[in-house]
Amino acid sequence: MRRRYSFTLIEMMLVVLVLAVLAGAVVSNLSGVYAGISLESAANDIEGAVVRASQVARRDRATAVLSFQMNDRSYFLKSESENSSSVRIEWEGFLPSGVSFVRLNMKTSSRYGQVRFHPDGRSNEGELILRGRRGTQRRILFTSVPGVAPQ
């Protein structure tokens, strides 16, 4: 009669334990990748808002203001008509969870948390710094482009 070989309960438990440890390592590495992606995504969204603000200023021949609400992780774009006191919200965005504003440093005078874009292409110069989950930071620069004629 032939003897049958099979796995013991201890061997099966060891295999399950090794698989659990490997799965934990993979999940922890993937969370770091996600944190980097969300920081880059937020930075790309804000850079898109900067382009949109410049376009709105030229289109409306008015000052466009990109305002950052540092505490609640939101930002919005508004158009301020110079001839009247009307203000129109053009767009609003929110930072993803785990991403926060660190600071907004402006080289030219500006209200706190605002970058102003003018119809001639001028804007406040400065930088915005974002921080991701793992402490990584991303700088977004605001530069003035003088001499751009309104369209």
Phi and psi in radians as a Rosetta constraint file:
Dihedral C 1 N 2 CA 2 C 2 CIRCULARHARMONIC -1.440 0.35
Dihedral N 2 CA 2 C 2 N 3 CIRCULARHARMONIC 2.531 0.35
Dihedral C 2 N 3 CA 3 C 3 CIRCULARHARMONIC -1.559 0.35
Dihedral N 3 CA 3 C 3 N 4 CIRCULARHARMONIC 2.341 0.35
Dihedral C 3 N 4 CA 4 C 4 CIRCULARHARMONIC -1.639 0.35
Dihedral N 4 CA 4 C 4 N 5 CIRCULARHARMONIC 2.310 0.35
Dihedral C 4 N 5 CA 5 C 5 CIRCULARHARMONIC -1.827 0.35
Dihedral N 5 CA 5 C 5 N 6 CIRCULARHARMONIC 2.419 0.35
Dihedral C 5 N 6 CA 6 C 6 CIRCULARHARMONIC -2.573 0.35
Dihedral N 6 CA 6 C 6 N 7 CIRCULARHARMONIC 2.949 0.35
Dihedral C 6 N 7 CA 7 C 7 CIRCULARHARMONIC -1.404 0.35
Dihedral N 7 CA 7 C 7 N 8 CIRCULARHARMONIC 2.490 0.35
Dihedral C 7 N 8 CA 8 C 8 CIRCULARHARMONIC -1.491 0.35
Dihedral N 8 CA 8 C 8 N 9 CIRCULARHARMONIC 2.906 0.35
Dihedral C 8 N 9 CA 9 C 9 CIRCULARHARMONIC -1.068 0.35
Dihedral N 9 CA 9 C 9 N 10 CIRCULARHARMONIC -0.675 0.35
Dihedral C 9 N 10 CA 10 C 10 CIRCULARHARMONIC -1.117 0.35
Dihedral N 10 CA 10 C 10 N 11 CIRCULARHARMONIC -0.747 0.35
Dihedral C 10 N 11 CA 11 C 11 CIRCULARHARMONIC -1.096 0.35
Dihedral N 11 CA 11 C 11 N 12 CIRCULARHARMONIC -0.733 0.35
Dihedral C 11 N 12 CA 12 C 12 CIRCULARHARMONIC -1.109 0.35
Dihedral N 12 CA 12 C 12 N 13 CIRCULARHARMONIC -0.716 0.35
Dihedral C 12 N 13 CA 13 C 13 CIRCULARHARMONIC -1.149 0.35
Dihedral N 13 CA 13 C 13 N 14 CIRCULARHARMONIC -0.658 0.35
Dihedral C 13 N 14 CA 14 C 14 CIRCULARHARMONIC -1.137 0.35
Dihedral N 14 CA 14 C 14 N 15 CIRCULARHARMONIC -0.691 0.35
Dihedral C 14 N 15 CA 15 C 15 CIRCULARHARMONIC -1.116 0.35
Dihedral N 15 CA 15 C 15 N 16 CIRCULARHARMONIC -0.780 0.35
Dihedral C 15 N 16 CA 16 C 16 CIRCULARHARMONIC -1.094 0.35
Dihedral N 16 CA 16 C 16 N 17 CIRCULARHARMONIC -0.695 0.35
Dihedral C 16 N 17 CA 17 C 17 CIRCULARHARMONIC -1.118 0.35
Dihedral N 17 CA 17 C 17 N 18 CIRCULARHARMONIC -0.772 0.35
Dihedral C 17 N 18 CA 18 C 18 CIRCULARHARMONIC -1.098 0.35
Dihedral N 18 CA 18 C 18 N 19 CIRCULARHARMONIC -0.752 0.35
Dihedral C 18 N 19 CA 19 C 19 CIRCULARHARMONIC -1.098 0.35
Dihedral N 19 CA 19 C 19 N 20 CIRCULARHARMONIC -0.677 0.35
Dihedral C 19 N 20 CA 20 C 20 CIRCULARHARMONIC -1.145 0.35
Dihedral N 20 CA 20 C 20 N 21 CIRCULARHARMONIC -0.713 0.35
Dihedral C 20 N 21 CA 21 C 21 CIRCULARHARMONIC -1.136 0.35
Dihedral N 21 CA 21 C 21 N 22 CIRCULARHARMONIC -0.762 0.35
Dihedral C 21 N 22 CA 22 C 22 CIRCULARHARMONIC -1.106 0.35
Dihedral N 22 CA 22 C 22 N 23 CIRCULARHARMONIC -0.717 0.35
Dihedral C 22 N 23 CA 23 C 23 CIRCULARHARMONIC -1.113 0.35
Dihedral N 23 CA 23 C 23 N 24 CIRCULARHARMONIC -0.701 0.35
Dihedral C 23 N 24 CA 24 C 24 CIRCULARHARMONIC -1.094 0.35
Dihedral N 24 CA 24 C 24 N 25 CIRCULARHARMONIC -0.686 0.35
Dihedral C 24 N 25 CA 25 C 25 CIRCULARHARMONIC -1.158 0.35
Dihedral N 25 CA 25 C 25 N 26 CIRCULARHARMONIC -0.707 0.35
Dihedral C 25 N 26 CA 26 C 26 CIRCULARHARMONIC -1.144 0.35
Dihedral N 26 CA 26 C 26 N 27 CIRCULARHARMONIC -0.774 0.35
Dihedral C 26 N 27 CA 27 C 27 CIRCULARHARMONIC -1.098 0.35
Dihedral N 27 CA 27 C 27 N 28 CIRCULARHARMONIC -0.734 0.35
Dihedral C 27 N 28 CA 28 C 28 CIRCULARHARMONIC -1.146 0.35
Dihedral N 28 CA 28 C 28 N 29 CIRCULARHARMONIC -0.626 0.35
Dihedral C 28 N 29 CA 29 C 29 CIRCULARHARMONIC -1.215 0.35
Dihedral N 29 CA 29 C 29 N 30 CIRCULARHARMONIC -0.658 0.35
Dihedral C 29 N 30 CA 30 C 30 CIRCULARHARMONIC -1.190 0.35
Dihedral N 30 CA 30 C 30 N 31 CIRCULARHARMONIC -0.571 0.35
Dihedral C 30 N 31 CA 31 C 31 CIRCULARHARMONIC -1.155 0.35
Dihedral N 31 CA 31 C 31 N 32 CIRCULARHARMONIC -0.589 0.35
Dihedral C 31 N 32 CA 32 C 32 CIRCULARHARMONIC -1.165 0.35
Dihedral N 32 CA 32 C 32 N 33 CIRCULARHARMONIC -0.659 0.35
Dihedral C 32 N 33 CA 33 C 33 CIRCULARHARMONIC -1.143 0.35
Dihedral N 33 CA 33 C 33 N 34 CIRCULARHARMONIC -0.750 0.35
Dihedral C 33 N 34 CA 34 C 34 CIRCULARHARMONIC -1.087 0.35
Dihedral N 34 CA 34 C 34 N 35 CIRCULARHARMONIC -0.705 0.35
Dihedral C 34 N 35 CA 35 C 35 CIRCULARHARMONIC -1.078 0.35
Dihedral N 35 CA 35 C 35 N 36 CIRCULARHARMONIC -0.716 0.35
Dihedral C 35 N 36 CA 36 C 36 CIRCULARHARMONIC -1.162 0.35
Dihedral N 36 CA 36 C 36 N 37 CIRCULARHARMONIC -0.671 0.35
Dihedral C 36 N 37 CA 37 C 37 CIRCULARHARMONIC -1.167 0.35
Dihedral N 37 CA 37 C 37 N 38 CIRCULARHARMONIC -0.718 0.35
Dihedral C 37 N 38 CA 38 C 38 CIRCULARHARMONIC -1.187 0.35
Dihedral N 38 CA 38 C 38 N 39 CIRCULARHARMONIC -0.597 0.35
Dihedral C 38 N 39 CA 39 C 39 CIRCULARHARMONIC -1.172 0.35
Dihedral N 39 CA 39 C 39 N 40 CIRCULARHARMONIC -0.789 0.35
Dihedral C 39 N 40 CA 40 C 40 CIRCULARHARMONIC -1.138 0.35
Dihedral N 40 CA 40 C 40 N 41 CIRCULARHARMONIC -0.666 0.35
Dihedral C 40 N 41 CA 41 C 41 CIRCULARHARMONIC -1.112 0.35
Dihedral N 41 CA 41 C 41 N 42 CIRCULARHARMONIC -0.757 0.35
Dihedral C 41 N 42 CA 42 C 42 CIRCULARHARMONIC -1.109 0.35
Dihedral N 42 CA 42 C 42 N 43 CIRCULARHARMONIC -0.739 0.35
Dihedral C 42 N 43 CA 43 C 43 CIRCULARHARMONIC -1.111 0.35
Dihedral N 43 CA 43 C 43 N 44 CIRCULARHARMONIC -0.725 0.35
Dihedral C 43 N 44 CA 44 C 44 CIRCULARHARMONIC -1.129 0.35
Dihedral N 44 CA 44 C 44 N 45 CIRCULARHARMONIC -0.679 0.35
Dihedral C 44 N 45 CA 45 C 45 CIRCULARHARMONIC -1.095 0.35
Dihedral N 45 CA 45 C 45 N 46 CIRCULARHARMONIC -0.737 0.35
Dihedral C 45 N 46 CA 46 C 46 CIRCULARHARMONIC -1.206 0.35
Dihedral N 46 CA 46 C 46 N 47 CIRCULARHARMONIC -0.690 0.35
Dihedral C 46 N 47 CA 47 C 47 CIRCULARHARMONIC -1.083 0.35
Dihedral N 47 CA 47 C 47 N 48 CIRCULARHARMONIC -0.637 0.35
Dihedral C 47 N 48 CA 48 C 48 CIRCULARHARMONIC -1.142 0.35
Dihedral N 48 CA 48 C 48 N 49 CIRCULARHARMONIC -0.649 0.35
Dihedral C 48 N 49 CA 49 C 49 CIRCULARHARMONIC -1.150 0.35
Dihedral N 49 CA 49 C 49 N 50 CIRCULARHARMONIC -0.588 0.35
Dihedral C 49 N 50 CA 50 C 50 CIRCULARHARMONIC -1.129 0.35
Dihedral N 50 CA 50 C 50 N 51 CIRCULARHARMONIC -0.786 0.35
Dihedral C 50 N 51 CA 51 C 51 CIRCULARHARMONIC -1.097 0.35
Dihedral N 51 CA 51 C 51 N 52 CIRCULARHARMONIC -0.773 0.35
Dihedral C 51 N 52 CA 52 C 52 CIRCULARHARMONIC -1.077 0.35
Dihedral N 52 CA 52 C 52 N 53 CIRCULARHARMONIC -0.695 0.35
Dihedral C 52 N 53 CA 53 C 53 CIRCULARHARMONIC -1.094 0.35
Dihedral N 53 CA 53 C 53 N 54 CIRCULARHARMONIC -0.738 0.35
Dihedral C 53 N 54 CA 54 C 54 CIRCULARHARMONIC -1.101 0.35
Dihedral N 54 CA 54 C 54 N 55 CIRCULARHARMONIC -0.715 0.35
Dihedral C 54 N 55 CA 55 C 55 CIRCULARHARMONIC -1.165 0.35
Dihedral N 55 CA 55 C 55 N 56 CIRCULARHARMONIC -0.714 0.35
Dihedral C 55 N 56 CA 56 C 56 CIRCULARHARMONIC -1.121 0.35
Dihedral N 56 CA 56 C 56 N 57 CIRCULARHARMONIC -0.718 0.35
Dihedral C 56 N 57 CA 57 C 57 CIRCULARHARMONIC -1.064 0.35
Dihedral N 57 CA 57 C 57 N 58 CIRCULARHARMONIC -0.765 0.35
Dihedral C 57 N 58 CA 58 C 58 CIRCULARHARMONIC -1.241 0.35
Dihedral N 58 CA 58 C 58 N 59 CIRCULARHARMONIC -0.701 0.35
Dihedral C 58 N 59 CA 59 C 59 CIRCULARHARMONIC -1.116 0.35
Dihedral N 59 CA 59 C 59 N 60 CIRCULARHARMONIC -0.815 0.35
Dihedral C 59 N 60 CA 60 C 60 CIRCULARHARMONIC -1.540 0.35
Dihedral N 60 CA 60 C 60 N 61 CIRCULARHARMONIC -0.099 0.35
Dihedral C 60 N 61 CA 61 C 61 CIRCULARHARMONIC 0.878 0.35
Dihedral N 61 CA 61 C 61 N 62 CIRCULARHARMONIC 0.807 0.35
Dihedral C 61 N 62 CA 62 C 62 CIRCULARHARMONIC -2.529 0.35
Dihedral N 62 CA 62 C 62 N 63 CIRCULARHARMONIC 2.951 0.35
Dihedral C 62 N 63 CA 63 C 63 CIRCULARHARMONIC -1.384 0.35
Dihedral N 63 CA 63 C 63 N 64 CIRCULARHARMONIC 2.258 0.35
Dihedral C 63 N 64 CA 64 C 64 CIRCULARHARMONIC -1.838 0.35
Dihedral N 64 CA 64 C 64 N 65 CIRCULARHARMONIC 2.382 0.35
Dihedral C 64 N 65 CA 65 C 65 CIRCULARHARMONIC -2.112 0.35
Dihedral N 65 CA 65 C 65 N 66 CIRCULARHARMONIC 2.181 0.35
Dihedral C 65 N 66 CA 66 C 66 CIRCULARHARMONIC -1.749 0.35
Dihedral N 66 CA 66 C 66 N 67 CIRCULARHARMONIC 1.954 0.35
Dihedral C 66 N 67 CA 67 C 67 CIRCULARHARMONIC -1.862 0.35
Dihedral N 67 CA 67 C 67 N 68 CIRCULARHARMONIC 2.357 0.35
Dihedral C 67 N 68 CA 68 C 68 CIRCULARHARMONIC -1.946 0.35
Dihedral N 68 CA 68 C 68 N 69 CIRCULARHARMONIC 2.118 0.35
Dihedral C 68 N 69 CA 69 C 69 CIRCULARHARMONIC -1.620 0.35
Dihedral N 69 CA 69 C 69 N 70 CIRCULARHARMONIC 1.665 0.35
Dihedral C 69 N 70 CA 70 C 70 CIRCULARHARMONIC -1.070 0.35
Dihedral N 70 CA 70 C 70 N 71 CIRCULARHARMONIC -0.585 0.35
Dihedral C 70 N 71 CA 71 C 71 CIRCULARHARMONIC -1.403 0.35
Dihedral N 71 CA 71 C 71 N 72 CIRCULARHARMONIC -0.647 0.35
Dihedral C 71 N 72 CA 72 C 72 CIRCULARHARMONIC -1.809 0.35
Dihedral N 72 CA 72 C 72 N 73 CIRCULARHARMONIC 0.237 0.35
Dihedral C 72 N 73 CA 73 C 73 CIRCULARHARMONIC 1.015 0.35
Dihedral N 73 CA 73 C 73 N 74 CIRCULARHARMONIC 0.648 0.35
Dihedral C 73 N 74 CA 74 C 74 CIRCULARHARMONIC -2.172 0.35
Dihedral N 74 CA 74 C 74 N 75 CIRCULARHARMONIC 2.867 0.35
Dihedral C 74 N 75 CA 75 C 75 CIRCULARHARMONIC -2.634 0.35
Dihedral N 75 CA 75 C 75 N 76 CIRCULARHARMONIC 2.665 0.35
Dihedral C 75 N 76 CA 76 C 76 CIRCULARHARMONIC -2.585 0.35
Dihedral N 76 CA 76 C 76 N 77 CIRCULARHARMONIC 2.771 0.35
Dihedral C 76 N 77 CA 77 C 77 CIRCULARHARMONIC -2.006 0.35
Dihedral N 77 CA 77 C 77 N 78 CIRCULARHARMONIC 2.215 0.35
Dihedral C 77 N 78 CA 78 C 78 CIRCULARHARMONIC -2.254 0.35
Dihedral N 78 CA 78 C 78 N 79 CIRCULARHARMONIC 2.653 0.35
Dihedral C 78 N 79 CA 79 C 79 CIRCULARHARMONIC -1.916 0.35
Dihedral N 79 CA 79 C 79 N 80 CIRCULARHARMONIC 2.197 0.35
Dihedral C 79 N 80 CA 80 C 80 CIRCULARHARMONIC -1.921 0.35
Dihedral N 80 CA 80 C 80 N 81 CIRCULARHARMONIC 2.014 0.35
Dihedral C 80 N 81 CA 81 C 81 CIRCULARHARMONIC -1.293 0.35
Dihedral N 81 CA 81 C 81 N 82 CIRCULARHARMONIC 2.307 0.35
Dihedral C 81 N 82 CA 82 C 82 CIRCULARHARMONIC -1.372 0.35
Dihedral N 82 CA 82 C 82 N 83 CIRCULARHARMONIC -0.478 0.35
Dihedral C 82 N 83 CA 83 C 83 CIRCULARHARMONIC -1.423 0.35
Dihedral N 83 CA 83 C 83 N 84 CIRCULARHARMONIC -0.501 0.35
Dihedral C 83 N 84 CA 84 C 84 CIRCULARHARMONIC -2.220 0.35
Dihedral N 84 CA 84 C 84 N 85 CIRCULARHARMONIC 3.056 0.35
Dihedral C 84 N 85 CA 85 C 85 CIRCULARHARMONIC -1.653 0.35
Dihedral N 85 CA 85 C 85 N 86 CIRCULARHARMONIC 0.350 0.35
Dihedral C 85 N 86 CA 86 C 86 CIRCULARHARMONIC -1.405 0.35
Dihedral N 86 CA 86 C 86 N 87 CIRCULARHARMONIC 2.471 0.35
Dihedral C 86 N 87 CA 87 C 87 CIRCULARHARMONIC -2.236 0.35
Dihedral N 87 CA 87 C 87 N 88 CIRCULARHARMONIC 2.281 0.35
Dihedral C 87 N 88 CA 88 C 88 CIRCULARHARMONIC -2.150 0.35
Dihedral N 88 CA 88 C 88 N 89 CIRCULARHARMONIC 2.209 0.35
Dihedral C 88 N 89 CA 89 C 89 CIRCULARHARMONIC -1.360 0.35
Dihedral N 89 CA 89 C 89 N 90 CIRCULARHARMONIC 2.105 0.35
Dihedral C 89 N 90 CA 90 C 90 CIRCULARHARMONIC -1.596 0.35
Dihedral N 90 CA 90 C 90 N 91 CIRCULARHARMONIC -0.606 0.35
Dihedral C 90 N 91 CA 91 C 91 CIRCULARHARMONIC -2.884 0.35
Dihedral N 91 CA 91 C 91 N 92 CIRCULARHARMONIC 2.608 0.35
Dihedral C 91 N 92 CA 92 C 92 CIRCULARHARMONIC -2.404 0.35
Dihedral N 92 CA 92 C 92 N 93 CIRCULARHARMONIC 2.467 0.35
Dihedral C 92 N 93 CA 93 C 93 CIRCULARHARMONIC -2.413 0.35
Dihedral N 93 CA 93 C 93 N 94 CIRCULARHARMONIC 2.801 0.35
Dihedral C 93 N 94 CA 94 C 94 CIRCULARHARMONIC -2.321 0.35
Dihedral N 94 CA 94 C 94 N 95 CIRCULARHARMONIC 2.506 0.35
Dihedral C 94 N 95 CA 95 C 95 CIRCULARHARMONIC -1.306 0.35
Dihedral N 95 CA 95 C 95 N 96 CIRCULARHARMONIC 2.522 0.35
Dihedral C 95 N 96 CA 96 C 96 CIRCULARHARMONIC -1.196 0.35
Dihedral N 96 CA 96 C 96 N 97 CIRCULARHARMONIC 2.834 0.35
Dihedral C 96 N 97 CA 97 C 97 CIRCULARHARMONIC -1.098 0.35
Dihedral N 97 CA 97 C 97 N 98 CIRCULARHARMONIC 2.473 0.35
Dihedral C 97 N 98 CA 98 C 98 CIRCULARHARMONIC 1.583 0.35
Dihedral N 98 CA 98 C 98 N 99 CIRCULARHARMONIC -0.126 0.35
Dihedral C 98 N 99 CA 99 C 99 CIRCULARHARMONIC -2.012 0.35
Dihedral N 99 CA 99 C 99 N 100 CIRCULARHARMONIC 2.383 0.35
Dihedral C 99 N 100 CA 100 C 100 CIRCULARHARMONIC -2.440 0.35
Dihedral N 100 CA 100 C 100 N 101 CIRCULARHARMONIC 2.778 0.35
Dihedral C 100 N 101 CA 101 C 101 CIRCULARHARMONIC -1.352 0.35
Dihedral N 101 CA 101 C 101 N 102 CIRCULARHARMONIC 2.384 0.35
Dihedral C 101 N 102 CA 102 C 102 CIRCULARHARMONIC -1.668 0.35
Dihedral N 102 CA 102 C 102 N 103 CIRCULARHARMONIC -0.993 0.35
Dihedral C 102 N 103 CA 103 C 103 CIRCULARHARMONIC -2.868 0.35
Dihedral N 103 CA 103 C 103 N 104 CIRCULARHARMONIC 2.797 0.35
Dihedral C 103 N 104 CA 104 C 104 CIRCULARHARMONIC -2.132 0.35
Dihedral N 104 CA 104 C 104 N 105 CIRCULARHARMONIC 1.966 0.35
Dihedral C 104 N 105 CA 105 C 105 CIRCULARHARMONIC -1.852 0.35
Dihedral N 105 CA 105 C 105 N 106 CIRCULARHARMONIC 2.106 0.35
Dihedral C 105 N 106 CA 106 C 106 CIRCULARHARMONIC -1.961 0.35
Dihedral N 106 CA 106 C 106 N 107 CIRCULARHARMONIC 2.386 0.35
Dihedral C 106 N 107 CA 107 C 107 CIRCULARHARMONIC -1.426 0.35
Dihedral N 107 CA 107 C 107 N 108 CIRCULARHARMONIC -0.524 0.35
Dihedral C 107 N 108 CA 108 C 108 CIRCULARHARMONIC -1.870 0.35
Dihedral N 108 CA 108 C 108 N 109 CIRCULARHARMONIC 2.836 0.35
Dihedral C 108 N 109 CA 109 C 109 CIRCULARHARMONIC -1.106 0.35
Dihedral N 109 CA 109 C 109 N 110 CIRCULARHARMONIC 2.407 0.35
Dihedral C 109 N 110 CA 110 C 110 CIRCULARHARMONIC -2.815 0.35
Dihedral N 110 CA 110 C 110 N 111 CIRCULARHARMONIC 2.695 0.35
Dihedral C 110 N 111 CA 111 C 111 CIRCULARHARMONIC -1.161 0.35
Dihedral N 111 CA 111 C 111 N 112 CIRCULARHARMONIC 2.596 0.35
Dihedral C 111 N 112 CA 112 C 112 CIRCULARHARMONIC -1.028 0.35
Dihedral N 112 CA 112 C 112 N 113 CIRCULARHARMONIC 2.261 0.35
Dihedral C 112 N 113 CA 113 C 113 CIRCULARHARMONIC 1.437 0.35
Dihedral N 113 CA 113 C 113 N 114 CIRCULARHARMONIC 0.240 0.35
Dihedral C 113 N 114 CA 114 C 114 CIRCULARHARMONIC -2.250 0.35
Dihedral N 114 CA 114 C 114 N 115 CIRCULARHARMONIC 2.516 0.35
Dihedral C 114 N 115 CA 115 C 115 CIRCULARHARMONIC -2.145 0.35
Dihedral N 115 CA 115 C 115 N 116 CIRCULARHARMONIC 2.186 0.35
Dihedral C 115 N 116 CA 116 C 116 CIRCULARHARMONIC -1.820 0.35
Dihedral N 116 CA 116 C 116 N 117 CIRCULARHARMONIC 2.353 0.35
Dihedral C 116 N 117 CA 117 C 117 CIRCULARHARMONIC -2.042 0.35
Dihedral N 117 CA 117 C 117 N 118 CIRCULARHARMONIC 2.257 0.35
Dihedral C 117 N 118 CA 118 C 118 CIRCULARHARMONIC -1.848 0.35
Dihedral N 118 CA 118 C 118 N 119 CIRCULARHARMONIC 2.771 0.35
Dihedral C 118 N 119 CA 119 C 119 CIRCULARHARMONIC -1.050 0.35
Dihedral N 119 CA 119 C 119 N 120 CIRCULARHARMONIC -0.461 0.35
Dihedral C 119 N 120 CA 120 C 120 CIRCULARHARMONIC -1.478 0.35
Dihedral N 120 CA 120 C 120 N 121 CIRCULARHARMONIC 0.075 0.35
Dihedral C 120 N 121 CA 121 C 121 CIRCULARHARMONIC 1.735 0.35
Dihedral N 121 CA 121 C 121 N 122 CIRCULARHARMONIC -0.158 0.35
Dihedral C 121 N 122 CA 122 C 122 CIRCULARHARMONIC -1.274 0.35
Dihedral N 122 CA 122 C 122 N 123 CIRCULARHARMONIC 2.656 0.35
Dihedral C 122 N 123 CA 123 C 123 CIRCULARHARMONIC -2.662 0.35
Dihedral N 123 CA 123 C 123 N 124 CIRCULARHARMONIC 2.927 0.35
Dihedral C 123 N 124 CA 124 C 124 CIRCULARHARMONIC -1.173 0.35
Dihedral N 124 CA 124 C 124 N 125 CIRCULARHARMONIC 2.496 0.35
Dihedral C 124 N 125 CA 125 C 125 CIRCULARHARMONIC -1.759 0.35
Dihedral N 125 CA 125 C 125 N 126 CIRCULARHARMONIC 2.494 0.35
Dihedral C 125 N 126 CA 126 C 126 CIRCULARHARMONIC 2.921 0.35
Dihedral N 126 CA 126 C 126 N 127 CIRCULARHARMONIC -2.792 0.35
Dihedral C 126 N 127 CA 127 C 127 CIRCULARHARMONIC -2.551 0.35
Dihedral N 127 CA 127 C 127 N 128 CIRCULARHARMONIC 2.651 0.35
Dihedral C 127 N 128 CA 128 C 128 CIRCULARHARMONIC -2.074 0.35
Dihedral N 128 CA 128 C 128 N 129 CIRCULARHARMONIC 2.353 0.35
Dihedral C 128 N 129 CA 129 C 129 CIRCULARHARMONIC -2.023 0.35
Dihedral N 129 CA 129 C 129 N 130 CIRCULARHARMONIC 2.234 0.35
Dihedral C 129 N 130 CA 130 C 130 CIRCULARHARMONIC -1.895 0.35
Dihedral N 130 CA 130 C 130 N 131 CIRCULARHARMONIC 2.644 0.35
Dihedral C 130 N 131 CA 131 C 131 CIRCULARHARMONIC -2.211 0.35
Dihedral N 131 CA 131 C 131 N 132 CIRCULARHARMONIC 2.354 0.35
Dihedral C 131 N 132 CA 132 C 132 CIRCULARHARMONIC -1.626 0.35
Dihedral N 132 CA 132 C 132 N 133 CIRCULARHARMONIC -3.083 0.35
Dihedral C 132 N 133 CA 133 C 133 CIRCULARHARMONIC -1.032 0.35
Dihedral N 133 CA 133 C 133 N 134 CIRCULARHARMONIC -0.725 0.35
Dihedral C 133 N 134 CA 134 C 134 CIRCULARHARMONIC -1.614 0.35
Dihedral N 134 CA 134 C 134 N 135 CIRCULARHARMONIC 0.308 0.35
Dihedral C 134 N 135 CA 135 C 135 CIRCULARHARMONIC 1.503 0.35
Dihedral N 135 CA 135 C 135 N 136 CIRCULARHARMONIC -0.025 0.35
Dihedral C 135 N 136 CA 136 C 136 CIRCULARHARMONIC -1.204 0.35
Dihedral N 136 CA 136 C 136 N 137 CIRCULARHARMONIC 2.564 0.35
Dihedral C 136 N 137 CA 137 C 137 CIRCULARHARMONIC -2.126 0.35
Dihedral N 137 CA 137 C 137 N 138 CIRCULARHARMONIC 2.700 0.35
Dihedral C 137 N 138 CA 138 C 138 CIRCULARHARMONIC -2.378 0.35
Dihedral N 138 CA 138 C 138 N 139 CIRCULARHARMONIC 2.233 0.35
Dihedral C 138 N 139 CA 139 C 139 CIRCULARHARMONIC -1.697 0.35
Dihedral N 139 CA 139 C 139 N 140 CIRCULARHARMONIC 2.422 0.35
Dihedral C 139 N 140 CA 140 C 140 CIRCULARHARMONIC -2.113 0.35
Dihedral N 140 CA 140 C 140 N 141 CIRCULARHARMONIC 2.123 0.35
Dihedral C 140 N 141 CA 141 C 141 CIRCULARHARMONIC -1.669 0.35
Dihedral N 141 CA 141 C 141 N 142 CIRCULARHARMONIC 2.441 0.35
Dihedral C 141 N 142 CA 142 C 142 CIRCULARHARMONIC -1.936 0.35
Dihedral N 142 CA 142 C 142 N 143 CIRCULARHARMONIC 2.137 0.35
Dihedral C 142 N 143 CA 143 C 143 CIRCULARHARMONIC -2.189 0.35
Dihedral N 143 CA 143 C 143 N 144 CIRCULARHARMONIC 2.667 0.35
Dihedral C 143 N 144 CA 144 C 144 CIRCULARHARMONIC -1.574 0.35
Dihedral N 144 CA 144 C 144 N 145 CIRCULARHARMONIC 2.446 0.35
Dihedral C 144 N 145 CA 145 C 145 CIRCULARHARMONIC -2.099 0.35
Dihedral N 145 CA 145 C 145 N 146 CIRCULARHARMONIC 1.458 0.35
Dihedral C 145 N 146 CA 146 C 146 CIRCULARHARMONIC -1.258 0.35
Dihedral N 146 CA 146 C 146 N 147 CIRCULARHARMONIC 2.693 0.35
Dihedral C 146 N 147 CA 147 C 147 CIRCULARHARMONIC 1.483 0.35
Dihedral N 147 CA 147 C 147 N 148 CIRCULARHARMONIC 0.142 0.35
Dihedral C 147 N 148 CA 148 C 148 CIRCULARHARMONIC -1.427 0.35
Dihedral N 148 CA 148 C 148 N 149 CIRCULARHARMONIC 2.074 0.35
Dihedral C 148 N 149 CA 149 C 149 CIRCULARHARMONIC -1.296 0.35
Dihedral N 149 CA 149 C 149 N 150 CIRCULARHARMONIC 2.421 0.35
Dihedral C 149 N 150 CA 150 C 150 CIRCULARHARMONIC -1.066 0.35
Dihedral N 150 CA 150 C 150 N 151 CIRCULARHARMONIC 2.534 0.35
